[in-house]
Amino acid sequence: MNLSSLTSADLKRITALLARKEQLAASIQEIDEELASFGGTSKRAGRTPRASASASSQAEAGQIAGGRARRGQLKEVILTILKEAGRDGVSIQDISTKAGVKPLNVSAWLAATGKKLGTIEKAGRGVYRLKS
């Protein structure tokens, strides 16, 4: 398509198509937001979370499924594991294995977010527990 050969009719047609495209994109965004309210899809355009048989079994076991976790899910899983561990506490490696996440992620969470909660204390080198 040569820009110098465009007619005013072509420009009107292109303008109408672009306006229609914008309306459709807005409609799709509204639908995505409504679907996201059910928790079944991601808000990222055109993407839905991947589910697998192992993801459902991990979720039942309190583990975080592959990919990105929903906001606050790591906190729930770690606090549950710490509750189960009791007074003795649990190591970062054990938390990592039970939660299904990398040890570095657990360590970073405990050092940053866990510290802010004020309910978690260090029981030894690499071992954490809930304050009693």
VMD Tcl script that builds the backbone (N, CA, C; Angstrom):
set m [mol new atoms 396]
animate dup $m
set s [atomselect $m all]
$s set {name element resname resid chain x y z} {
  {N N MET 1 A 0.842 -1.167 0.000}
  {CA C MET 1 A 0.000 0.000 0.000}
  {C C MET 1 A 0.895 1.242 0.000}
  {N N ASN 2 A 0.680 2.090 -0.949}
  {CA C ASN 2 A 1.437 3.318 -1.089}
  {C C ASN 2 A 0.625 4.454 -0.466}
  {N N LEU 3 A 1.192 5.163 0.483}
  {CA C LEU 3 A 0.472 6.225 1.177}
  {C C LEU 3 A 0.061 7.362 0.252}
  {N N SER 4 A 0.835 7.607 -0.773}
  {CA C SER 4 A 0.495 8.707 -1.683}
  {C C SER 4 A -0.703 8.360 -2.559}
  {N N SER 5 A -1.057 7.089 -2.656}
  {CA C SER 5 A -2.189 6.705 -3.492}
  {C C SER 5 A -3.484 6.541 -2.699}
  {N N LEU 6 A -3.469 6.869 -1.405}
  {CA C LEU 6 A -4.678 6.762 -0.598}
  {C C LEU 6 A -5.652 7.877 -0.954}
  {N N THR 7 A -6.912 7.515 -1.045}
  {CA C THR 7 A -7.951 8.510 -1.315}
  {C C THR 7 A -8.620 8.896 -0.007}
  {N N SER 8 A -9.433 9.930 -0.050}
  {CA C SER 8 A -10.157 10.342 1.156}
  {C C SER 8 A -11.135 9.251 1.582}
  {N N ALA 9 A -11.672 8.517 0.639}
  {CA C ALA 9 A -12.578 7.400 0.956}
  {C C ALA 9 A -11.813 6.302 1.709}
  {N N ASP 10 A -10.577 6.034 1.284}
  {CA C ASP 10 A -9.749 5.041 1.977}
  {C C ASP 10 A -9.469 5.481 3.419}
  {N N LEU 11 A -9.156 6.763 3.605}
  {CA C LEU 11 A -8.885 7.284 4.935}
  {C C LEU 11 A -10.115 7.200 5.843}
  {N N LYS 12 A -11.296 7.476 5.275}
  {CA C LYS 12 A -12.530 7.360 6.045}
  {C C LYS 12 A -12.756 5.909 6.464}
  {N N ARG 13 A -12.503 4.998 5.541}
  {CA C ARG 13 A -12.674 3.561 5.833}
  {C C ARG 13 A -11.681 3.114 6.914}
  {N N ILE 14 A -10.439 3.561 6.831}
  {CA C ILE 14 A -9.432 3.213 7.833}
  {C C ILE 14 A -9.826 3.782 9.196}
  {N N THR 15 A -10.302 5.019 9.221}
  {CA C THR 15 A -10.741 5.653 10.459}
  {C C THR 15 A -11.896 4.881 11.093}
  {N N ALA 16 A -12.861 4.474 10.274}
  {CA C ALA 16 A -14.005 3.709 10.780}
  {C C ALA 16 A -13.558 2.356 11.339}
  {N N LEU 17 A -12.631 1.711 10.651}
  {CA C LEU 17 A -12.119 0.422 11.124}
  {C C LEU 17 A -11.372 0.570 12.456}
  {N N LEU 18 A -10.567 1.625 12.575}
  {CA C LEU 18 A -9.842 1.853 13.819}
  {C C LEU 18 A -10.796 2.135 14.976}
  {N N ALA 19 A -11.847 2.917 14.722}
  {CA C ALA 19 A -12.833 3.210 15.762}
  {C C ALA 19 A -13.534 1.927 16.204}
  {N N ARG 20 A -13.885 1.095 15.247}
  {CA C ARG 20 A -14.537 -0.189 15.552}
  {C C ARG 20 A -13.602 -1.089 16.368}
  {N N LYS 21 A -12.317 -1.094 15.991}
  {CA C LYS 21 A -11.326 -1.902 16.706}
  {C C LYS 21 A -11.210 -1.456 18.161}
  {N N GLU 22 A -11.207 -0.137 18.399}
  {CA C GLU 22 A -11.122 0.388 19.763}
  {C C GLU 22 A -12.341 -0.004 20.590}
  {N N GLN 23 A -13.539 0.042 19.970}
  {CA C GLN 23 A -14.757 -0.362 20.674}
  {C C GLN 23 A -14.704 -1.838 21.052}
  {N N LEU 24 A -14.240 -2.664 20.137}
  {CA C LEU 24 A -14.141 -4.096 20.411}
  {C C LEU 24 A -13.114 -4.382 21.502}
  {N N ALA 25 A -12.000 -3.665 21.482}
  {CA C ALA 25 A -10.976 -3.851 22.511}
  {C C ALA 25 A -11.528 -3.471 23.887}
  {N N ALA 26 A -12.315 -2.394 23.948}
  {CA C ALA 26 A -12.922 -1.986 25.217}
  {C C ALA 26 A -13.913 -3.041 25.699}
  {N N SER 27 A -14.680 -3.618 24.775}
  {CA C SER 27 A -15.628 -4.673 25.145}
  {C C SER 27 A -14.904 -5.903 25.664}
  {N N ILE 28 A -13.813 -6.265 25.022}
  {CA C ILE 28 A -13.035 -7.425 25.455}
  {C C ILE 28 A -12.459 -7.184 26.839}
  {N N GLN 29 A -11.986 -5.977 27.104}
  {CA C GLN 29 A -11.432 -5.658 28.416}
  {C C GLN 29 A -12.503 -5.770 29.494}
  {N N GLU 30 A -13.717 -5.306 29.219}
  {CA C GLU 30 A -14.820 -5.421 30.181}
  {C C GLU 30 A -15.135 -6.886 30.464}
  {N N ILE 31 A -15.142 -7.704 29.434}
  {CA C ILE 31 A -15.415 -9.136 29.594}
  {C C ILE 31 A -14.314 -9.789 30.417}
  {N N ASP 32 A -13.044 -9.442 30.133}
  {CA C ASP 32 A -11.921 -9.995 30.894}
  {C C ASP 32 A -12.030 -9.643 32.378}
  {N N GLU 33 A -12.401 -8.399 32.672}
  {CA C GLU 33 A -12.533 -7.974 34.065}
  {C C GLU 33 A -13.663 -8.719 34.760}
  {N N GLU 34 A -14.774 -8.922 34.042}
  {CA C GLU 34 A -15.892 -9.657 34.621}
  {C C GLU 34 A -15.517 -11.115 34.873}
  {N N LEU 35 A -14.799 -11.718 33.939}
  {CA C LEU 35 A -14.345 -13.090 34.119}
  {C C LEU 35 A -13.338 -13.189 35.255}
  {N N ALA 36 A -12.476 -12.193 35.380}
  {CA C ALA 36 A -11.476 -12.202 36.441}
  {C C ALA 36 A -12.129 -12.145 37.815}
  {N N SER 37 A -13.307 -11.543 37.906}
  {CA C SER 37 A -13.998 -11.477 39.191}
  {C C SER 37 A -14.418 -12.866 39.671}
  {N N PHE 38 A -14.519 -13.824 38.763}
  {CA C PHE 38 A -14.823 -15.198 39.129}
  {C C PHE 38 A -13.562 -15.966 39.494}
  {N N GLY 39 A -12.397 -15.379 39.257}
  {CA C GLY 39 A -11.132 -16.025 39.583}
  {C C GLY 39 A -10.719 -17.062 38.562}
  {N N GLY 40 A -11.368 -17.124 37.431}
  {CA C GLY 40 A -11.081 -18.163 36.456}
  {C C GLY 40 A -10.088 -17.771 35.382}
  {N N THR 41 A -9.820 -16.476 35.232}
  {CA C THR 41 A -8.899 -16.059 34.186}
  {C C THR 41 A -7.984 -14.976 34.693}
  {N N SER 42 A -6.949 -14.750 33.943}
  {CA C SER 42 A -5.972 -13.717 34.256}
  {C C SER 42 A -6.419 -12.413 33.629}
  {N N LYS 43 A -6.022 -11.289 34.209}
  {CA C LYS 43 A -6.357 -9.993 33.631}
  {C C LYS 43 A -5.455 -9.631 32.465}
  {N N ARG 44 A -4.344 -10.371 32.298}
  {CA C ARG 44 A -3.464 -10.076 31.179}
  {C C ARG 44 A -4.183 -10.429 29.890}
  {N N ALA 45 A -4.124 -9.547 28.933}
  {CA C ALA 45 A -4.876 -9.696 27.693}
  {C C ALA 45 A -4.567 -11.008 26.991}
  {N N GLY 46 A -5.626 -11.753 26.714}
  {CA C GLY 46 A -5.500 -12.964 25.927}
  {C C GLY 46 A -4.854 -14.131 26.637}
  {N N ARG 47 A -4.613 -14.025 27.929}
  {CA C ARG 47 A -3.935 -15.107 28.641}
  {C C ARG 47 A -4.851 -15.689 29.702}
  {N N THR 48 A -4.851 -16.993 29.787}
  {CA C THR 48 A -5.547 -17.662 30.866}
  {C C THR 48 A -4.537 -18.521 31.591}
  {N N PRO 49 A -4.715 -18.711 32.889}
  {CA C PRO 49 A -3.739 -19.520 33.613}
  {C C PRO 49 A -3.736 -20.954 33.121}
  {N N ARG 50 A -2.546 -21.545 33.069}
  {CA C ARG 50 A -2.440 -22.928 32.637}
  {C C ARG 50 A -2.716 -23.819 33.826}
  {N N ALA 51 A -3.556 -24.790 33.610}
  {CA C ALA 51 A -3.861 -25.734 34.677}
  {C C ALA 51 A -3.453 -27.122 34.224}
  {N N SER 52 A -3.002 -27.901 35.176}
  {CA C SER 52 A -2.633 -29.270 34.865}
  {C C SER 52 A -3.136 -30.156 35.973}
  {N N ALA 53 A -3.072 -31.438 35.760}
  {CA C ALA 53 A -3.516 -32.376 36.780}
  {C C ALA 53 A -2.685 -32.222 38.040}
  {N N SER 54 A -1.394 -31.990 37.883}
  {CA C SER 54 A -0.536 -31.861 39.052}
  {C C SER 54 A -0.794 -30.555 39.790}
  {N N ALA 55 A -1.254 -29.525 39.092}
  {CA C ALA 55 A -1.531 -28.251 39.743}
  {C C ALA 55 A -2.672 -28.397 40.737}
  {N N SER 56 A -3.710 -29.151 40.383}
  {CA C SER 56 A -4.815 -29.319 41.316}
  {C C SER 56 A -4.395 -30.143 42.517}
  {N N SER 57 A -3.555 -31.146 42.319}
  {CA C SER 57 A -3.093 -31.934 43.459}
  {C C SER 57 A -2.155 -31.125 44.337}
  {N N GLN 58 A -1.361 -30.227 43.742}
  {CA C GLN 58 A -0.489 -29.356 44.530}
  {C C GLN 58 A -1.316 -28.392 45.359}
  {N N ALA 59 A -2.374 -27.843 44.768}
  {CA C ALA 59 A -3.212 -26.894 45.482}
  {C C ALA 59 A -3.888 -27.575 46.669}
  {N N GLU 60 A -4.317 -28.830 46.505}
  {CA C GLU 60 A -4.940 -29.555 47.598}
  {C C GLU 60 A -3.940 -29.805 48.714}
  {N N ALA 61 A -2.680 -30.007 48.377}
  {CA C ALA 61 A -1.651 -30.284 49.375}
  {C C ALA 61 A -1.101 -29.005 49.989}
  {N N GLY 62 A -1.635 -27.853 49.594}
  {CA C GLY 62 A -1.165 -26.583 50.139}
  {C C GLY 62 A 0.044 -26.052 49.401}
  {N N GLN 63 A 0.356 -26.616 48.258}
  {CA C GLN 63 A 1.521 -26.166 47.517}
  {C C GLN 63 A 1.100 -25.146 46.472}
  {N N ILE 64 A 2.046 -24.357 46.070}
  {CA C ILE 64 A 1.806 -23.361 45.045}
  {C C ILE 64 A 2.064 -24.008 43.701}
  {N N ALA 65 A 1.082 -23.936 42.806}
  {CA C ALA 65 A 1.227 -24.533 41.480}
  {C C ALA 65 A 2.249 -23.755 40.674}
  {N N GLY 66 A 2.778 -24.368 39.624}
  {CA C GLY 66 A 3.771 -23.713 38.773}
  {C C GLY 66 A 3.258 -22.403 38.216}
  {N N GLY 67 A 4.161 -21.526 37.867}
  {CA C GLY 67 A 3.780 -20.214 37.364}
  {C C GLY 67 A 3.618 -19.245 38.523}
  {N N ARG 68 A 2.946 -18.157 38.279}
  {CA C ARG 68 A 2.786 -17.139 39.310}
  {C C ARG 68 A 1.631 -17.502 40.235}
  {N N ALA 69 A 1.839 -17.278 41.516}
  {CA C ALA 69 A 0.811 -17.540 42.520}
  {C C ALA 69 A -0.063 -16.301 42.660}
  {N N ARG 70 A -1.258 -16.502 43.138}
  {CA C ARG 70 A -2.124 -15.350 43.377}
  {C C ARG 70 A -1.586 -14.579 44.577}
  {N N ARG 71 A -1.956 -13.346 44.677}
  {CA C ARG 71 A -1.449 -12.468 45.722}
  {C C ARG 71 A -1.793 -13.038 47.096}
  {N N GLY 72 A -0.790 -13.168 47.963}
  {CA C GLY 72 A -1.001 -13.647 49.319}
  {C C GLY 72 A -0.955 -15.153 49.481}
  {N N GLN 73 A -0.858 -15.888 48.387}
  {CA C GLN 73 A -0.875 -17.344 48.474}
  {C C GLN 73 A 0.380 -17.887 49.167}
  {N N LEU 74 A 1.541 -17.321 48.880}
  {CA C LEU 74 A 2.766 -17.776 49.515}
  {C C LEU 74 A 2.692 -17.549 51.032}
  {N N LYS 75 A 2.144 -16.423 51.434}
  {CA C LYS 75 A 1.987 -16.122 52.859}
  {C C LYS 75 A 1.126 -17.186 53.535}
  {N N GLU 76 A -0.003 -17.520 52.935}
  {CA C GLU 76 A -0.902 -18.522 53.505}
  {C C GLU 76 A -0.197 -19.864 53.667}
  {N N VAL 77 A 0.514 -20.274 52.634}
  {CA C VAL 77 A 1.180 -21.572 52.648}
  {C C VAL 77 A 2.282 -21.603 53.711}
  {N N ILE 78 A 3.107 -20.561 53.765}
  {CA C ILE 78 A 4.207 -20.522 54.734}
  {C C ILE 78 A 3.672 -20.492 56.163}
  {N N LEU 79 A 2.660 -19.682 56.425}
  {CA C LEU 79 A 2.101 -19.615 57.777}
  {C C LEU 79 A 1.482 -20.948 58.196}
  {N N THR 80 A 0.845 -21.641 57.268}
  {CA C THR 80 A 0.289 -22.962 57.561}
  {C C THR 80 A 1.394 -23.952 57.912}
  {N N ILE 81 A 2.461 -23.932 57.150}
  {CA C ILE 81 A 3.597 -24.838 57.402}
  {C C ILE 81 A 4.230 -24.524 58.760}
  {N N LEU 82 A 4.379 -23.243 59.088}
  {CA C LEU 82 A 4.954 -22.862 60.376}
  {C C LEU 82 A 4.050 -23.274 61.540}
  {N N LYS 83 A 2.717 -23.163 61.354}
  {CA C LYS 83 A 1.781 -23.594 62.387}
  {C C LYS 83 A 1.915 -25.083 62.660}
  {N N GLU 84 A 2.010 -25.857 61.572}
  {CA C GLU 84 A 2.134 -27.311 61.699}
  {C C GLU 84 A 3.450 -27.704 62.369}
  {N N ALA 85 A 4.492 -26.909 62.154}
  {CA C ALA 85 A 5.812 -27.231 62.705}
  {C C ALA 85 A 5.848 -27.061 64.220}
  {N N GLY 86 A 5.049 -26.154 64.744}
  {CA C GLY 86 A 4.994 -25.955 66.184}
  {C C GLY 86 A 6.202 -25.210 66.736}
  {N N ARG 87 A 6.532 -25.499 67.989}
  {CA C ARG 87 A 7.579 -24.784 68.723}
  {C C ARG 87 A 8.976 -25.038 68.168}
  {N N ASP 88 A 9.204 -26.215 67.579}
  {CA C ASP 88 A 10.523 -26.564 67.047}
  {C C ASP 88 A 10.893 -25.750 65.810}
  {N N GLY 89 A 9.900 -25.310 65.073}
  {CA C GLY 89 A 10.154 -24.553 63.860}
  {C C GLY 89 A 10.433 -25.471 62.678}
  {N N VAL 90 A 10.737 -24.872 61.571}
  {CA C VAL 90 A 10.974 -25.622 60.333}
  {C C VAL 90 A 12.025 -24.883 59.513}
  {N N SER 91 A 12.835 -25.646 58.784}
  {CA C SER 91 A 13.910 -25.041 58.000}
  {C C SER 91 A 13.369 -24.457 56.693}
  {N N ILE 92 A 14.149 -23.554 56.148}
  {CA C ILE 92 A 13.789 -22.943 54.869}
  {C C ILE 92 A 13.659 -24.017 53.795}
  {N N GLN 93 A 14.552 -24.986 53.802}
  {CA C GLN 93 A 14.515 -26.056 52.801}
  {C C GLN 93 A 13.226 -26.860 52.910}
  {N N ASP 94 A 12.796 -27.180 54.143}
  {CA C ASP 94 A 11.553 -27.928 54.329}
  {C C ASP 94 A 10.335 -27.113 53.891}
  {N N ILE 95 A 10.334 -25.827 54.232}
  {CA C ILE 95 A 9.241 -24.954 53.790}
  {C C ILE 95 A 9.191 -24.941 52.269}
  {N N SER 96 A 10.365 -24.813 51.656}
  {CA C SER 96 A 10.467 -24.771 50.206}
  {C C SER 96 A 9.900 -26.033 49.574}
  {N N THR 97 A 10.267 -27.184 50.128}
  {CA C THR 97 A 9.802 -28.456 49.578}
  {C C THR 97 A 8.291 -28.594 49.725}
  {N N LYS 98 A 7.772 -28.275 50.907}
  {CA C LYS 98 A 6.334 -28.411 51.157}
  {C C LYS 98 A 5.508 -27.418 50.344}
  {N N ALA 99 A 6.044 -26.209 50.168}
  {CA C ALA 99 A 5.312 -25.170 49.441}
  {C C ALA 99 A 5.455 -25.305 47.932}
  {N N GLY 100 A 6.493 -26.018 47.496}
  {CA C GLY 100 A 6.701 -26.175 46.051}
  {C C GLY 100 A 7.299 -24.941 45.405}
  {N N VAL 101 A 8.095 -24.179 46.175}
  {CA C VAL 101 A 8.755 -22.990 45.623}
  {C C VAL 101 A 10.255 -23.089 45.891}
  {N N LYS 102 A 11.014 -22.223 45.268}
  {CA C LYS 102 A 12.467 -22.228 45.431}
  {C C LYS 102 A 12.848 -21.747 46.841}
  {N N PRO 103 A 13.907 -22.337 47.406}
  {CA C PRO 103 A 14.351 -21.914 48.738}
  {C C PRO 103 A 14.679 -20.418 48.810}
  {N N LEU 104 A 15.229 -19.876 47.742}
  {CA C LEU 104 A 15.570 -18.454 47.727}
  {C C LEU 104 A 14.313 -17.592 47.861}
  {N N ASN 105 A 13.211 -18.012 47.245}
  {CA C ASN 105 A 11.960 -17.266 47.357}
  {C C ASN 105 A 11.446 -17.291 48.791}
  {N N VAL 106 A 11.543 -18.450 49.448}
  {CA C VAL 106 A 11.106 -18.565 50.838}
  {C C VAL 106 A 11.983 -17.685 51.722}
  {N N SER 107 A 13.285 -17.756 51.525}
  {CA C SER 107 A 14.215 -16.968 52.313}
  {C C SER 107 A 13.949 -15.472 52.163}
  {N N ALA 108 A 13.743 -15.039 50.938}
  {CA C ALA 108 A 13.463 -13.623 50.676}
  {C C ALA 108 A 12.141 -13.208 51.312}
  {N N TRP 109 A 11.133 -14.076 51.222}
  {CA C TRP 109 A 9.837 -13.756 51.817}
  {C C TRP 109 A 9.968 -13.620 53.332}
  {N N LEU 110 A 10.670 -14.553 53.961}
  {CA C LEU 110 A 10.838 -14.508 55.412}
  {C C LEU 110 A 11.615 -13.257 55.843}
  {N N ALA 111 A 12.636 -12.898 55.088}
  {CA C ALA 111 A 13.465 -11.748 55.439}
  {C C ALA 111 A 12.730 -10.423 55.253}
  {N N ALA 112 A 11.854 -10.362 54.287}
  {CA C ALA 112 A 11.166 -9.103 54.001}
  {C C ALA 112 A 9.755 -9.099 54.602}
  {N N THR 113 A 8.868 -9.832 54.011}
  {CA C THR 113 A 7.465 -9.818 54.420}
  {C C THR 113 A 7.262 -10.464 55.781}
  {N N GLY 114 A 7.901 -11.598 56.013}
  {CA C GLY 114 A 7.754 -12.289 57.287}
  {C C GLY 114 A 8.197 -11.442 58.463}
  {N N LYS 115 A 9.245 -10.674 58.252}
  {CA C LYS 115 A 9.773 -9.797 59.309}
  {C C LYS 115 A 8.751 -8.717 59.662}
  {N N LYS 116 A 8.045 -8.197 58.672}
  {CA C LYS 116 A 7.065 -7.135 58.892}
  {C C LYS 116 A 5.840 -7.626 59.664}
  {N N LEU 117 A 5.513 -8.909 59.529}
  {CA C LEU 117 A 4.335 -9.445 60.205}
  {C C LEU 117 A 4.479 -9.398 61.725}
  {N N GLY 118 A 5.689 -9.653 62.200}
  {CA C GLY 118 A 5.925 -9.638 63.634}
  {C C GLY 118 A 5.484 -10.915 64.334}
  {N N THR 119 A 5.028 -11.903 63.605}
  {CA C THR 119 A 4.573 -13.155 64.212}
  {C C THR 119 A 5.543 -14.303 63.968}
  {N N ILE 120 A 6.600 -14.039 63.211}
  {CA C ILE 120 A 7.568 -15.077 62.868}
  {C C ILE 120 A 8.901 -14.729 63.504}
  {N N GLU 121 A 9.551 -15.734 64.086}
  {CA C GLU 121 A 10.864 -15.510 64.680}
  {C C GLU 121 A 11.838 -16.575 64.194}
  {N N LYS 122 A 13.093 -16.223 64.255}
  {CA C LYS 122 A 14.153 -17.132 63.853}
  {C C LYS 122 A 14.471 -18.040 65.041}
  {N N ALA 123 A 14.411 -19.353 64.828}
  {CA C ALA 123 A 14.644 -20.313 65.906}
  {C C ALA 123 A 16.055 -20.881 65.844}
  {N N GLY 124 A 16.779 -20.593 64.825}
  {CA C GLY 124 A 18.134 -21.097 64.634}
  {C C GLY 124 A 18.592 -20.729 63.252}
  {N N ARG 125 A 19.717 -21.224 62.860}
  {CA C ARG 125 A 20.249 -20.926 61.526}
  {C C ARG 125 A 19.378 -21.573 60.465}
  {N N GLY 126 A 18.677 -20.753 59.700}
  {CA C GLY 126 A 17.811 -21.239 58.641}
  {C C GLY 126 A 16.555 -21.918 59.123}
  {N N VAL 127 A 16.207 -21.729 60.397}
  {CA C VAL 127 A 15.011 -22.340 60.980}
  {C C VAL 127 A 14.120 -21.232 61.529}
  {N N TYR 128 A 12.837 -21.306 61.203}
  {CA C TYR 128 A 11.882 -20.296 61.625}
  {C C TYR 128 A 10.686 -20.947 62.307}
  {N N ARG 129 A 10.003 -20.172 63.156}
  {CA C ARG 129 A 8.801 -20.636 63.840}
  {C C ARG 129 A 7.901 -19.444 64.108}
  {N N LEU 130 A 6.676 -19.750 64.489}
  {CA C LEU 130 A 5.754 -18.690 64.885}
  {C C LEU 130 A 6.058 -18.305 66.326}
  {N N LYS 131 A 5.939 -17.019 66.621}
  {CA C LYS 131 A 6.146 -16.568 68.000}
  {C C LYS 131 A 5.009 -17.125 68.849}
  {N N SER 132 A 5.349 -17.516 70.060}
  {CA C SER 132 A 4.301 -18.066 70.935}
  {C C SER 132 A 3.807 -17.055 71.922}
}
mol reanalyze $m
mol bondsrecalc $m
mol representation Tube
mol addrep $m
